[in-house]
Amino acid sequence: MIAAALPRDVARTARLLRVDPRAWAVRDVAIDALPAQFRPGDLVVVNDAATLPASFAVQVPDAAFEVRLAGPIAGGSAWAAVLFGTGDWRTRTEDRPAPPLVHAGTTLEFGEGLKAQVVRVSDLSPRLVRLEFDLGEDALWAKLYRLGRPVQYSHLARGLALWDAQTAFGGRPWSVETPSAARPLDWQALSALRARGVALASVTHAAGLSATGEPALDHALPLPERTEVPQATVEAVARTHARGGRVVAIGTSTARALEANALAHGRLVAACGVASLRIGPGYERRIVDGILTGMHEAGTSHAALLAAFAPRALLSLAWSHAEDEGYLGEEFGDVMLILGY
């Protein structure tokens, strides 16, 4: 499937593929008809995390390379990060050379006096590290926004501005990559959903890196991610299921947030935490009845998650149809709604 190379006005130009597991059906739907795919009494849940600039050029005494933040660790100044060799987003991640080896105690210089010390190197890969920055939280955020750029990949035709990586309702800057399935939900679509009697709710989930180019790391994705489910969403889910409505997650990060919370607590509760759940074939969903998602490449963790919503054979049919019809993939591409009629 061809990857979308540029940001675009999704509300006008994106395409929607509707997948119905009950009817074993796949059909093309106009993106303007997205609100009409829901029933009055349904609940749409979005990830309201904003995307932070998480890519940085760094230096050690004898080398320069790239650091991509993978998410905060218990708040404050500690972050998980992945190291990339020389080059930038224009080179495919799998073609980037390995970064220099670092060890606990190595100091990375980010510029403008910002430094971070490597405090742990993961057993999974020497490229996955834990960093401790040398600034307090407020000063650190100011530096990160001044020095960082959005994470992006080689299928894109130009460098991204930070606003290219945001959704219509992004709030707290938790995500290191955009919760991109929400792109079709502009204010016009959100208003149409409300007018149709569809309720809206949110979680905040730190959507992490989608690829590193190293097979061992990519196989382990998604890494543990910070997540929060508010009380208002817990109550909205309960009301929806009580009246026979469907809970539809906008994006894989939203589905992971809801399902990880319910699995950890035995039911959905208002809580902050870390989601380590990997959803895939055979997973029994507790909360989410349907999902709006991007056109994810087969073999990725995002694609594996969808097998919890539809049989693999039906997903293969959907992906084949999408490829034949010229649907676009990746974060600025088209979308798929997996939801029974």
C-alpha positions in Angstrom: 0.0 0.0 0.0 1.3 3.4 -0.9 2.0 5.7 2.0 0.5 9.2 2.1 3.4 11.6 1.7 1.9 14.9 2.9 -0.6 16.2 5.5 -3.9 17.0 4.0 -7.4 18.1 4.7 -8.6 14.8 5.8 -12.2 15.9 6.2 -12.4 16.5 2.5 -9.9 14.1 0.8 -9.5 11.0 3.0 -11.3 7.8 2.2 -13.1 5.5 4.6 -13.3 1.7 4.4 -16.1 0.1 6.5 -15.5 -3.4 7.7 -18.4 -5.3 9.2 -17.3 -8.5 11.0 -20.9 -9.6 11.5 -21.9 -9.4 7.9 -18.4 -10.3 6.7 -18.6 -7.2 4.5 -16.1 -4.6 3.2 -17.3 -1.4 1.5 -16.1 2.0 0.5 -17.8 4.9 2.3 -17.4 8.7 1.7 -15.5 10.3 4.6 -18.3 12.8 5.0 -20.5 9.9 5.9 -18.4 8.9 8.8 -20.9 10.2 11.4 -23.7 8.3 9.7 -21.9 5.0 10.5 -22.8 5.4 14.2 -26.1 4.9 15.9 -27.7 7.2 18.4 -26.6 6.0 21.8 -23.1 5.0 20.7 -20.1 6.4 22.4 -17.0 7.6 20.5 -13.8 7.7 22.7 -10.8 9.7 21.5 -7.2 10.1 22.7 -6.8 13.7 23.7 -3.0 13.6 24.1 -1.2 16.3 22.1 2.0 15.3 20.2 5.3 16.7 21.6 8.5 17.3 19.6 10.3 14.1 20.4 13.2 14.0 17.9 16.5 15.5 18.8 20.0 15.9 17.4 22.4 15.0 20.1 26.2 14.7 20.7 28.6 12.7 22.7 32.3 13.6 22.8 33.1 11.8 19.5 29.8 11.4 17.7 26.5 12.9 16.7 23.3 11.0 16.3 19.5 11.2 16.8 17.5 10.5 20.0 13.7 9.9 19.8 11.9 10.1 23.1 9.7 7.1 23.7 7.8 8.4 26.7 8.2 9.8 30.2 9.0 7.4 33.1 7.0 8.3 36.2 6.9 12.0 35.2 9.6 14.5 36.0 12.9 14.4 34.2 13.2 10.7 33.4 12.4 9.5 29.9 12.7 6.3 27.8 14.4 7.0 24.5 15.6 5.2 21.4 18.9 6.0 19.7 19.3 6.3 15.9 22.6 6.4 13.9 23.7 9.2 11.6 21.2 10.5 9.2 17.6 11.8 9.6 14.0 11.0 8.8 14.7 11.0 5.1 16.4 7.6 5.4 14.3 4.6 6.2 14.7 3.5 9.8 15.8 0.1 8.8 18.6 1.6 6.7 20.0 3.9 9.3 23.4 2.8 10.7 23.6 1.8 14.3 24.3 4.6 16.8 27.4 4.6 18.9 27.2 2.4 21.9 26.5 4.2 25.1 26.5 3.0 28.7 25.2 4.1 32.0 26.9 7.3 32.9 27.2 8.6 29.3 26.1 12.2 29.0 24.2 13.3 25.9 24.3 17.0 24.9 21.1 18.3 23.3 22.2 21.9 22.8 21.5 25.2 24.5 23.0 23.7 27.7 20.5 20.8 27.9 22.1 17.5 28.9 20.8 14.1 29.8 22.6 11.2 31.4 22.1 7.6 30.4 21.1 5.9 33.6 20.1 2.5 32.1 20.6 0.6 28.9 17.9 -2.0 28.2 18.7 -5.7 28.0 16.3 -5.8 25.0 18.6 -3.5 22.9 21.5 -1.2 23.5 19.6 1.4 21.5 16.8 1.6 24.1 17.9 3.7 27.1 16.6 5.5 30.1 17.6 9.2 30.3 17.7 11.6 33.2 17.7 15.2 32.2 19.5 17.8 34.2 16.7 20.4 34.4 13.5 20.6 36.5 10.3 19.8 34.8 9.2 23.4 33.7 12.6 24.3 32.3 12.9 20.9 30.6 9.6 21.3 28.7 10.7 24.7 27.4 13.9 23.3 26.1 12.3 20.2 24.6 9.9 22.4 22.6 12.6 24.8 21.5 15.1 22.1 20.4 12.9 19.2 19.2 11.1 18.3 16.0 8.2 15.9 15.4 9.1 12.3 14.9 8.6 11.4 11.2 9.5 8.8 8.6 11.0 8.5 5.1 7.7 8.1 3.3 7.0 11.8 3.9 7.8 14.4 1.2 8.8 17.2 3.5 9.7 18.0 7.1 6.7 18.3 9.5 5.8 21.3 11.5 4.6 20.6 15.0 1.0 21.6 14.1 1.0 18.9 11.4 1.3 16.3 14.2 -1.8 17.4 16.2 -5.4 16.4 16.3 -8.4 18.7 16.8 -8.6 18.0 20.5 -5.0 17.5 21.6 -4.4 18.8 25.2 -1.6 17.5 27.4 1.6 16.8 25.4 2.0 13.1 26.2 2.3 11.5 22.7 5.6 11.1 20.9 3.7 10.2 17.7 0.3 11.5 16.6 -2.8 9.5 17.5 -3.5 9.8 13.8 -6.7 7.8 13.4 -8.5 10.9 14.9 -7.6 13.1 11.9 -11.0 12.7 10.2 -12.7 14.0 13.4 -12.5 17.7 12.7 -15.0 20.1 14.4 -17.5 19.6 11.6 -17.5 15.8 12.1 -17.6 16.1 15.9 -20.6 18.4 15.7 -22.3 15.9 13.3 -21.8 13.1 15.8 -23.4 15.1 18.6 -26.3 16.0 16.4 -26.8 12.3 15.6 -27.0 11.5 19.3 -23.5 10.0 19.6 -21.8 10.8 22.9 -18.1 11.8 23.0 -15.5 10.9 25.7 -11.8 10.9 26.0 -8.7 9.2 27.5 -5.2 10.6 27.6 -2.7 8.0 26.3 1.0 8.6 25.4 1.1 7.1 21.9 4.6 5.9 21.5 7.1 5.2 18.7 5.7 3.0 15.8 9.0 1.9 14.4 12.7 1.9 15.2 14.3 -0.1 12.3 15.7 -2.7 14.7 13.8 -6.0 14.5 14.1 -6.9 18.2 12.8 -3.5 19.3 10.1 -3.3 16.6 8.9 -6.8 17.7 8.5 -5.4 21.3 6.4 -2.4 20.3 4.3 -0.9 21.7 6.5 -0.2 24.7 4.8 0.5 28.0 2.9 3.8 27.7 1.5 6.3 30.2 -2.2 6.4 30.3 -5.2 8.0 32.1 -8.9 7.2 32.1 -11.0 10.0 33.7 -14.2 9.4 35.8 -16.4 11.0 33.1 -15.3 8.4 30.6 -15.9 5.5 33.0 -19.4 6.8 33.5 -20.0 7.4 29.8 -18.9 3.8 29.0 -21.2 2.4 31.7 -24.2 4.4 30.4 -23.5 3.4 26.8 -23.4 -0.3 27.5 -26.4 -0.2 29.8 -28.5 1.2 27.0 -27.2 -1.2 24.4 -24.9 1.3 22.7 -21.5 0.6 21.2 -18.2 2.0 22.5 -16.0 2.9 19.5 -12.3 3.7 20.1 -10.7 6.2 17.8 -7.3 4.7 17.2 -5.3 1.8 18.6 -3.9 4.0 21.4 -7.5 4.7 22.7 -8.4 1.0 22.5 -5.2 0.1 24.4 -5.9 2.6 27.1 -9.4 1.4 27.8 -8.6 -2.3 27.6 -5.4 -2.1 29.6 -7.3 -0.2 32.4 -10.1 -2.7 32.5 -7.7 -5.7 32.5 -5.6 -4.2 35.3 -8.5 -3.3 37.6 -11.0 -6.0 36.7 -13.3 -3.3 35.3 -13.0 0.2 33.9 -12.0 2.7 36.6 -10.8 6.2 36.8 -7.0 5.9 37.1 -3.6 6.9 35.9 -1.1 4.2 35.1 1.1 2.5 32.5 -0.3 0.4 29.8 1.8 -2.7 29.0 -1.0 -4.7 27.4 -0.4 -6.0 23.8 -3.7 -6.7 22.1 -3.8 -9.2 19.3 -5.6 -12.3 17.9 -7.6 -14.1 20.5 -7.8 -11.2 22.9 -11.2 -10.9 24.5 -12.3 -7.3 24.5 -13.9 -6.0 27.7 -14.8 -2.4 26.8 -14.3 -1.6 23.1 -16.9 -2.7 20.5 -15.4 -1.1 17.4 -12.4 0.9 16.2 -11.5 3.6 13.7 -8.0 3.1 12.6 -5.5 4.0 9.9 -4.4 1.7 7.1 -1.6 -0.1 9.0 0.9 -2.3 7.3 0.5 -6.0 7.9 3.0 -7.3 10.5 3.0 -4.1 12.7 1.7 -4.1 16.2 -1.2 -1.8 15.1 -2.3 -4.4 12.5 -2.0 -7.2 15.0 -4.3 -5.3 17.4 -7.0 -5.2 14.7 -7.2 -9.0 14.8 -9.0 -8.6 18.1 -11.8 -6.8 16.3 -12.2 -8.9 13.1 -11.0 -12.3 11.8 -7.7 -12.3 10.0 -9.3 -13.5 6.8 -11.6 -10.5 6.7 -8.8 -8.1 7.5 -6.8 -9.6 4.7 -9.8 -9.1 2.4 -10.0 -5.5 3.6 -6.3 -4.7 3.1 -6.4 -6.3 -0.4 -9.4 -4.3 -1.3 -7.8 -1.1 0.0 -4.6 -1.7 -2.0 -6.6 -2.5 -5.2 -8.6 0.7 -4.8 -5.6 2.9 -4.1 -6.1 3.7 -0.4 -3.2 5.5 1.2 -1.4 4.2 4.3 0.5 5.6 7.3 -0.3 8.5 9.5 -1.7 10.9 6.9 -3.5 8.2 5.0 -7.0 6.8 4.8 -8.9 5.1 7.6 -10.8 1.9 8.3 -13.8 1.6 10.6 -14.3 -1.9 12.0 -17.8 -2.0 13.4 -20.8 -4.3 13.0 -24.0 -2.8 11.6 
